[in-house]
Amino acid sequence: MATNKDLLAKGVKYLFGALPLMFIGPYIVTLGFMNKGSWAMYVFLGIGIPMTILSMFLAFKGLNLMIKALFDGNQ
């Protein structure tokens, strides 16, 4: 059983892309909820929610690619 190193590297890149978004996105959402009743709430929520969803997508895709690289091999 061989590991597909190219696919593994691609999965790690996705995870490194998701890592900062995992912290920045929820922080921006928190800033949005701290500004209730202000126009800034909608700006922060409009930026933070897509960032959080993107971090979850990138993490899932990265883990999925890494699992494929480890268990599928060169098939």
C-alpha positions as MATLAB code, in Angstrom:
seq = 'MATNKDLLAKGVKYLFGALPLMFIGPYIVTLGFMNKGSWAMYVFLGIGIPMTILSMFLAFKGLNLMIKALFDGNQ';
ca = [
       0.000    0.000    0.000;
       1.567    3.281   -1.136;
       0.700    6.838   -0.171;
      -0.095    9.345   -2.876;
       2.228   12.159   -1.765;
       0.831   14.740   -4.190;
      -2.702   14.244   -2.915;
      -1.472   14.312    0.689;
       0.339   17.610    0.105;
      -2.782   19.085   -1.477;
      -4.840   18.064    1.575;
      -2.322   19.665    3.927;
      -2.492   22.892    1.902;
      -6.268   22.963    2.295;
      -5.915   22.464    6.047;
      -3.360   25.264    6.308;
      -5.769   27.491    4.415;
      -8.590   26.603    6.797;
      -6.583   27.133    9.978;
      -6.562   30.946   10.094;
     -10.187   31.101    8.977;
     -11.168   28.824   11.884;
     -10.078   31.513   14.320;
     -10.720   34.746   12.416;
     -14.252   33.872   11.219;
     -15.821   33.174   14.651;
     -14.013   36.198   16.100;
     -15.563   38.474   13.470;
     -18.981   36.896   14.118;
     -18.502   37.642   17.828;
     -17.674   41.264   16.976;
     -20.897   41.395   15.001;
     -22.974   40.213   17.944;
     -21.229   42.703   20.237;
     -22.476   45.542   17.988;
     -26.194   44.772   18.233;
     -28.384   47.574   17.043;
     -25.680   49.100   14.894;
     -25.063   48.966   11.172;
     -21.656   47.387   11.918;
     -23.416   44.227   13.090;
     -24.506   43.412    9.559;
     -21.080   44.161    8.125;
     -19.283   41.922   10.616;
     -21.831   39.132   10.284;
     -21.762   39.409    6.490;
     -17.999   38.904    6.539;
     -17.666   36.469    9.460;
     -20.316   33.897    8.585;
     -18.986   33.146    5.076;
     -15.444   32.955    6.479;
     -16.564   30.421    9.081;
     -18.428   28.343    6.502;
     -15.415   28.490    4.172;
     -13.148   27.262    6.969;
     -15.401   24.261    7.566;
     -15.493   23.490    3.839;
     -11.708   23.737    3.451;
     -11.102   21.595    6.530;
     -13.507   18.918    5.289;
     -11.994   18.945    1.816;
      -8.447   18.799    3.200;
      -9.203   15.892    5.522;
     -11.058   14.097    2.746;
      -8.061   14.438    0.407;
      -5.670   13.247    3.102;
      -7.777   10.180    3.806;
      -7.925    9.408    0.087;
      -4.153    9.783   -0.147;
      -3.507    7.487    2.786;
      -6.015    4.734    2.098;
      -6.597    4.710   -1.661;
      -2.954    4.848   -2.573;
      -2.184    5.016   -6.283;
      -5.362    3.355   -7.456;
];
